[in-house]
Amino acid sequence: MLKMSFYDGSLNREELKKFIQETEKPIRYTYGLKFRNPTTRDVPVSKEEALKIVDRESLLDATEYRDYLDLNAYSGNDMW
């Protein structure tokens, strides 16, 4: 199972992009801390949009679950 995080330095953007291009699993996107109920939470995204997110977001976690890939991006304010 894939698990990458900006926080611990395990985020490898090129490896993540390759995984996104090859996976058949649906991809969900959240912007913000999930326990704070962000307005963008578990939104289904296409592979093309997921690749843009990987390029655009510097604070990003990616976790593969049995049924989907979860992309979770954070703002600088989330890290305070």
N, C-alpha and C positions, 0 to 999 in steps of 0.2 A: 504494500500500500504506500502510496506517495504521501509524504508529509514534509513540507518545506515552510520555513518561516524566516522573515527578515530579521526577527528578533535574535535568534541564535546563530544567524549567519548561514543557515542551510538552504536559503533560497538560491536556486540556480535557474536563472531566467531562461536560458537556452534549453535546458533539460525540461523545464516546465512547458515551454512552447511546443517542444517535440511531443510531450505527453498529450497535450491538448489536441494537437493535430491528429494523433493516432487513436485517441479514445472514442468509444461509442457511448460513453456515459453522459447523461445530461450534466450541464454545468450551471451552478447557482452562484450568485454574486451578492455580497453584503458589503456596504460601506459604513464602517463604524463598529463599535462594540455591541455585540448581539444582546448582552444583558441590559443595555440601555434602550432597546427597541428602536433602532435607527429606521429612518423612512425607507432606505434601500436595504431590504433584508430578504435573503433567499430568493432573489429575482432570477428567473431563468435567462441565460444569455447564450447567444450563438458562439460557435468556435471563433468566428471572426472578431466578435466583440470581446471574447475572453483574451484573445491574443493582444488586442489593443489595451486591455486592462493590465496585462503583464508588462507591457512596454511603458504605460503611463504612470502606474502607481508604484511609488518607492517603498511604502510600508505595506507589504503584502504577505499574506499567509495562504498556502494552498494545501488542502487536505483531501485525500481521496477516501471516500466512504464506499461501502459495498454498492450503493445505488447511484451515486453521483460524485462529482468533483466540486468541492467548495472553495471558492475564492473569497477571501476576506481582506479588504483593504481598510486602512486606518488613516485618519488625519493626524497631524502633529498634535492637535488638542486632545486626541484620544490617549496619547502617550504620557500626559501629565499625571 
